[in-house]
Amino acid sequence: EVQLVESGGGLVQAGGSLRLSCAASGFTFDDYAIGWFRQAPGKEREGVSCISSTNGVTYYADSVKGRFTISSDNAKNTVNLQMNNLKYEDTAVYYCAVTFAWPITAAQALGLPPLYDYWGQGTQVTVSS
């Protein structure tokens, strides 16, 4: 059974940092990608970042470039999202998801949530202004 479990969310002041983790289990495909999405109340789910398992290719939304860094620890089957210089508008529930449709473009990886096969339950990130 494929499982994705997010952790690391919380409350932080603007300008602060958080590190989210996504622990993945239950699949053995060689080519896949893990993406991070977020959804704020009343808004659509938004792609934040994505990393490939095969060659480490990473994609970022323009809104987080230079502030967020995605990385993977293949030995632990974990993908991390380091979020620095957080802004109020980063407040959302953050989800990780896995797609076996790799390779895909940045536009696909960040703009097409239906491409992802399994999703975690989400972790809340709240940034106070």
C-alpha positions in Angstrom: 0.0 0.0 0.0 1.4 3.3 -1.0 1.6 5.8 1.8 2.8 9.4 2.0 3.0 11.1 5.4 3.8 14.7 5.8 5.3 16.3 8.9 6.9 19.5 10.0 4.1 22.0 9.7 3.4 24.6 12.3 3.0 28.3 13.2 5.9 30.6 12.4 6.3 34.4 12.1 6.9 36.0 8.8 10.5 35.8 7.8 11.0 32.5 9.7 11.7 29.0 8.4 10.1 25.6 8.5 11.2 22.2 7.1 8.5 19.9 5.8 9.1 16.2 5.3 7.3 13.6 3.2 7.9 10.0 4.2 7.0 7.7 1.3 6.5 3.9 1.4 4.8 1.1 -0.4 6.2 1.5 -3.9 9.3 0.3 -5.8 9.0 2.1 -9.1 12.4 3.4 -10.4 11.0 6.5 -12.2 8.8 8.7 -10.1 8.6 12.2 -8.8 7.5 13.7 -5.5 5.7 17.0 -5.6 4.6 19.4 -2.9 1.4 21.3 -3.3 -0.5 23.7 -1.1 -4.0 24.8 -0.7 -5.2 27.9 1.1 -8.9 28.4 2.2 -11.0 29.3 -0.8 -8.2 28.8 -3.3 -7.2 26.0 -5.7 -4.5 23.6 -5.0 -1.2 25.1 -6.1 2.0 23.3 -7.2 5.0 24.4 -5.1 7.9 22.2 -6.0 8.8 18.8 -7.4 11.8 16.5 -7.5 12.6 13.5 -9.7 13.8 10.2 -8.1 15.9 9.3 -11.1 18.1 12.4 -11.8 17.2 14.8 -9.1 15.6 17.3 -11.5 13.7 20.0 -9.5 11.0 22.4 -10.3 9.8 25.4 -8.3 6.8 27.7 -8.6 7.9 31.3 -9.2 6.3 32.4 -6.0 8.8 30.3 -3.9 12.0 30.4 -6.0 14.9 31.5 -4.0 13.1 30.8 -0.7 12.2 27.1 -0.8 14.5 24.2 -1.5 13.4 20.6 -2.2 15.7 17.7 -1.5 15.5 13.9 -1.3 17.0 11.3 0.9 16.6 8.1 -1.1 18.0 5.9 1.7 15.2 7.1 3.9 12.6 7.4 1.1 12.0 11.0 2.3 11.6 14.3 0.5 12.1 17.5 2.4 11.0 21.0 1.6 13.0 23.7 3.4 11.0 26.9 3.5 12.9 30.1 4.4 11.8 33.7 4.5 8.2 32.6 4.9 5.5 35.1 4.0 1.9 35.4 5.2 0.7 34.3 1.8 2.6 30.9 2.2 -0.1 30.0 4.8 -1.8 26.8 3.5 -2.2 23.1 4.0 0.8 21.5 2.3 0.5 18.1 0.6 3.0 15.8 -0.9 2.1 13.5 -3.7 3.8 10.9 -6.0 3.5 10.6 -9.7 4.7 7.6 -11.7 4.3 9.5 -14.9 7.9 10.8 -15.0 9.4 12.4 -17.0 7.1 15.4 -17.1 7.6 19.1 -17.6 7.6 21.7 -15.0 4.3 23.0 -16.1 2.8 19.5 -15.9 4.5 18.7 -12.5 3.3 21.9 -10.9 0.1 22.6 -12.8 -1.6 19.2 -13.1 -2.5 17.7 -9.7 -4.4 14.9 -11.5 -1.1 13.5 -12.8 -0.3 12.5 -9.2 -1.3 9.0 -8.2 -1.2 9.2 -4.4 -1.4 12.0 -1.9 -0.6 12.5 1.8 -3.1 13.9 4.3 -1.4 17.3 4.5 0.2 19.4 7.1 -0.8 22.9 8.1 1.6 25.8 7.7 0.6 29.1 9.2 2.7 32.2 8.9 1.8 35.2 11.1 2.4 38.7 9.8 
